Amino acid sequence: MSTPTTTTQDDLRSRLPDPTQFFPEVAAIAGGMAKAIGNGSIPRTTIGLVQLRAGQIVGSTYHTVRQAGDLRAAGETEERITAVASWRDAPYFTDAERVALELVEAVLTPNPSGERVSDELYAKASAHYDDKALWTLTLAIGQICFFIPVALIGKPIPGKALGENWSK
């Protein structure tokens, strides 16, 4: 029987270097998106839960580690963070958070029998969020979707601070 090996954080390397050295505009795009979704119409916690779920759905270790860390730093409990993957039967989420999680799942999960975001789901979301909040939620999903290919292809180092998560 072989002994399992583990990789330490110092052993990890990204596949690609920091994209901002080639495209400095990416930093401005990221900052603009963060400013737009940080308008206060949706709790930052809800945005973090949605973005954590997006990372889980697409299988991005980088995004799941990053979003879980941000949620911990914001004071979220381990129960809520770990239950995001099974939110449907977890008792830790508000109705508004549940519909936000349902919405990100609908956006990121193919539906072979029809549109992803049904009128029924939209109606549920609009019962909890006004137009500005729905746009904020939409942009929060768009923000994480913008960075999903960056994480899946470039493989930034999970758990490292921004700017330190790319190999030189």
C-alpha positions, -999 to +999 in steps of 0.1 A: +000+000+000+014+034-010+014+064+013-007+092-001+012+124-009+000+158-003+009+190-021+018+220+001+007+255-007+043+264-016+044+235-041+015+248-061+020+266-094-005+283-116-006+272-152-005+308-165+011+340-151-010+369-138-033+380-167-030+417-156+006+417-169-008+412-204-042+429-199-040+456-172-077+465-180-088+433-162-081+449-129-103+478-138-130+454-150-128+435-117-129+466-097-159+480-116-178+448-112-170+446-075-182+482-071-214+476-090-224+445-070-214+462-037-242+487-040-260+475-009-291+462-026-282+426-017-263+416+014-227+408+007-232+375+024-258+365-002-234+374-030-207+353-014-231+323-010-241+326-046-205+328-059-195+299-036-223+278-052-211+288-087-176+277-079-189+244-066-211+238-096-183+243-121-158+224-100-134+253-093-112+247-062-099+282-065-134+298-064-147+276-037-117+282-015-117+319-022-154+324-016-155+302+015-125+323+029-143+355+022-175+343+039-155+332+069-138+366+071-172+382+070-182+361+101-203+334+084-206+301+103-190+269+091-225+254+090-238+279+064-206+277+044-205+239+042-242+236+037-242+257+005-236+225-015-268+210+000-287+242+005-321+227-005-325+207+026-303+227+049-320+248+076-295+277+075-307+299+047-334+326+044-360+323+016-342+352-002-309+333-001-325+301-012-340+318-043-306+334-051-289+299-048-316+284-070-311+312-096-273+306-098-279+269-102-304+276-130-280+298-148-251+274-146-269+241-151-280+230-185-317+223-188-324+200-218-361+205-215-364+243-217-351+276-206-328+277-176-345+305-157-382+298-159-409+324-154-418+307-122-382+310-108-381+347-120-414+353-101-399+337-070-368+359-073-388+391-079-409+384-048-377+388-027-357+413-047-366+446-064-353+454-099-321+469-086-314+439-064-322+415-092-298+433-115-272+432-087-278+394-083-275+390-121-242+410-121-229+390-092-235+358-111-220+374-142-189+385-122-182+349-110-189+336-145-164+361-160-137+346-137-146+310-140-125+304-172-096+323-156-097+298-127-103+267-147-078+274-175-051+295-157-054+277-123-045+305-099-033+291-066-062+285-041-059+303-008-033+328-019-040+365-018-049+383-050-018+392-068+001+364-051-020+336-066-002+335-099+032+319-105+058+343-117 
